[in-house]
Each structure stands twice: as structure tokens, then as C-alpha cells.
Amino acid sequence: MKNTFVAILAVVGVTGAMQIQAAPTAPLFAENFEKSVLEKVPEGMLVLDGEFAVKAEGGNKFLELPGAPLETFGVLFGPSQSADVTVSARMHGTGKGRRFPVFGVGLNGVGGYRLQVVPAKKALDLYKGEELKLSVPLAWESGKWTNLRLSIRSLNEGSFVIVGKAWQEGAAEPAAWGIRHTEAAAPIAGRASIWGNPFSGTAIRFDDLSITPADKTAK
């Protein structure tokens, strides 16, 4: 009987350890705007420019950038990080005639890396500051939410890999990263960001912002 009890404890202990190991890593930052005040920007988020404000539609709250003026606007959020970090967000934009919005997420502050959806050229671009590093094809449908994820990971040899992906609502998250770029120089620490340019003259919406430690085992 005693041996049986010990065996049960051992199984419970192993199971508990497995559950603890499998528990997801706590986010460094998370904002879904559900508790945010309408017509305001949540405290702690730094608006670089643009009339961003929390709006609501269909029971969902989000941060919205109005459709004018036609400039690039951004918001910084979360703690300052350099590498081994991932930023994710959902964004919603609509085309109008032959005009389309541009939107994206960033890491390492204003002059850091930016993963940008460019519907006009059906592309997903990676910028460092104002320099285009890589561009890959991306199918995009107006009026659907788009998920974006950008990650910077340090490699064993001392270099850094910047990876990114984008996929729209209704589609499964791609297993592979659509963007993959390697840099030798260490990234400068800076806050995560969201960006939008309403070229189509219609509002851009942002939701479910998150910053998490990068999964260094991901390919």
C-alpha cells in the first residue's frame, strides 16, 4: 500500500512538472484595449504622431488611426528590448479604388526593424530604419484582419536573425517565417511599435498587441 502511494505521488509529481514545463511564458506586454477608455490612448503608450484613439465596434475595442492625413504615424509601447523578443499584433485596413493602406509592427524603437504590409505591391517588407532589407510576396484581402509577428533572436555565433510573418483572418498561421534576415551587428535597445499610413483615406485599426520572449527553438 505504501509503495502504491509513493508511486502515485511520483506520477503526480512528474505530471505536475510536465504541466509547469509546458506552461506558456508570461508576456512582457499585452494590450487588447477591452478595458481601455474610448477616445483615449492607453496610459504608457507613446504616440509619435497621428490622432490615435480607442474605438469600439461589434462589441470589440481597438486602437484606431483615422484615414487622414496621408502620412506615416506610429505608437511605441512596452519595455525597451534589444534581442530575443517577439512582437505580435492584429491590424485591419481597407483599400479604396487603387489606393491601399500600409501598416506594420516594429522592434528596437523608431530606427529599428519594421515588418510592413504593403498591399499596393502585394508584399511583406522588412525595413531597418528607412532601409529596405527584404521584400517577399504577400496575398492580402481588403477588409480582413491581418496578423503580424516580428522576432529578433541572437544566434550562437554572435549574429542575429530577424524573422517575420503575416497571415489574414480565416487562414492558419504559416509554419515557416516569410521573412528571414541575418545581421552581424547587435540591435539597439528600443520599444516595440505599430505603424500605419492610411493611403486609401480609410481608418487603420490595431488590436491584440503583445510582446513575448522569443522562442529560440523556432526555425
N, C-alpha and C positions, 0 to 999 in steps of 0.2 A: 504493500500500500504506500509506504513511504517512497519507494523507488518510483512508483507511478506518479505521485505528487510532484517529485523532483523533475520527472520527465515532462509533466505538464507545464511546470514553471519554465523549463528550458525552452519549450516550444513557444510559450507566451513571450519569453524574453527575446527569442530570435525574431518572432513576428513583430514585436514592438520595435526592435532595432531596424527591421526592414521598413516598417512604416515611417520611422524617423528619417531614414536614409532617403526614402522616396519622396518626402515632403518637399514641395517646391520652395525655391529660395525666395525670401521676402523681397518685394520690390524696394528699390531705393526711392522711388517716387511713383505715385499713381493718382490720376485725376479723371473721373468720369463726369464731373460737373453736376451730378444729381443733387448735391447739397449746396450748390453754388447759388448766389443771389442773381436773379435775372438783371440784365442790362449792366452788369459789372464784370470785371475780370478778377478771378480768384486771387486772394492775397498770396504774395510770394512769387507770382508770375510777372515777369518784366516785359512790358510791351515796348518793343523797339520803335515801332511806328504803326499807324493804322488804327481804325476805330473798332477794335475787337470788343466783343461783349457776349455774355452768356445769353442764349436764346432757348426757346423750347418749341417743340412741335411733336404731335402724336405721343405725348407722354414722355418724350426723351429730351434731355437737356444737352447742349453742346456749345462750344465757343464758335462764334461766327465772325467772319471778316466780310464787310459789305462789298457790293460789286463795284464801288467807285471810291477813290480814284484808281486808275490803272497803273499802280506801282507795286513794287515788291515790299511786303510787310512781314514782320516776324515777332515771335514771342519767345523769350528764354524761360526755362523752368528747371526745377530740380537742382540737385547738388552739382558742384563743379567736378568733372571727371576727365581723365586723360585717355585711358585704355581699359580693356577688359570690361566693357559696358555695352548695353544694348538699349536703344530707344525704339519704342513702337507707338503707333497712333493710327486712327481711322480718319479718313478725310473724304469729303463729299463736294463735288463740283459739277457744274453743268456747262455744256457748250451752247453757243448761240450762233447759228449760221456757220461761218467758217472761223469763228473765234472760240478759243478754248482757254480754260484757266491753267495755271501752273501751281503746283503745291508740293511740299515735301517736309521731311524731318532732318534734323541735324545734330551733330555732336561736336564738342570742343569749342563752343562759343561761336561768335559771329564769323570769324575767319576760319572755322573748322570745316569738317566734312558735311556735305549735304546730299541726301538722296532725294531726287526730284522727279516727279511725274510730269512729263511734257506731252500732253495729248496731241498737240498740233503736229508733232513729228513722230507720234506713236512710239515714244521712247521713255526709258528709265535712265536718268543721268546721275552720275556721281561727280560732285564738284568738291574741290578743296579751295575754299575762298571763292575767287572768281574764275579759277582754272578748271576746265572740264577734264576730268581724269578718265572717264569711261562712259560709254553710252551703249545700251542694249535695247532691242525691240521690246515693246510692251503693248499688248492689246488693252484698250480702255474703252469703257462704255459710259456715256454721259448719264448723270443722274444716279449712279450707283456709288455706294461707299467703297473706298479703296483702302486696304490695309497696307501699311508701310512698316518695314523693320530695317534698322541700320545698326550694325555692330562693329566695334573695333576690338581686336584681340591681339595680344602680344604673342609672338612665336618664340620657340626655344632658342633660335639662333640670334635673337635680339631685334628682329624686324617685326613689322606689324601688318596684319591683314585687315582690310576694311571690306565688309560684305553687306549686301543689301538685297531686299526682295520686295515685291509688291504684288498684291492679288486683290480682286474685287469680290464683293459680297456674292454669295452663292457658289463660289469656287473654292476648292480645297487649297490650303496653304501649300505652296510648292515645297517639295522636299529639299531641293537644291537652291542655293543662293543665286539669284540672277546676276548680281554684280559681285565681282571679286577682284580686289586691287591690293597689291602689296607695297608697303613703304618701308624704307630703312630708317627714316627719321622718326623719333618718338613724337606722338601728338602732344600738343599743348593742352593743358587742362582748361576746361570751359564747360559751361552749362549746355544742356540739351536745348533743342529749339524746334519750332514749327514755322513754316513759311508759306506764304500764298501770294499769288499775283492774279487778280480777277480780270484777266484779259478779255473774257467773254462778257463782262459787265454784270455778272451774276455773283451772288454771295458764295463764299467757300466756308464749309463747316469742318470743325475739328472735334474729335471725341476720343475717349479712352486712351489718354496719354499715359505712358508708363516707361520707367527706366529700371532695368534689372542688371545684375551682374551677368556678363557674357558667358555663354556656355562654351568653354574652351574645347569640349569634346566634339562639338558640332562640326560637320565638314562643310 
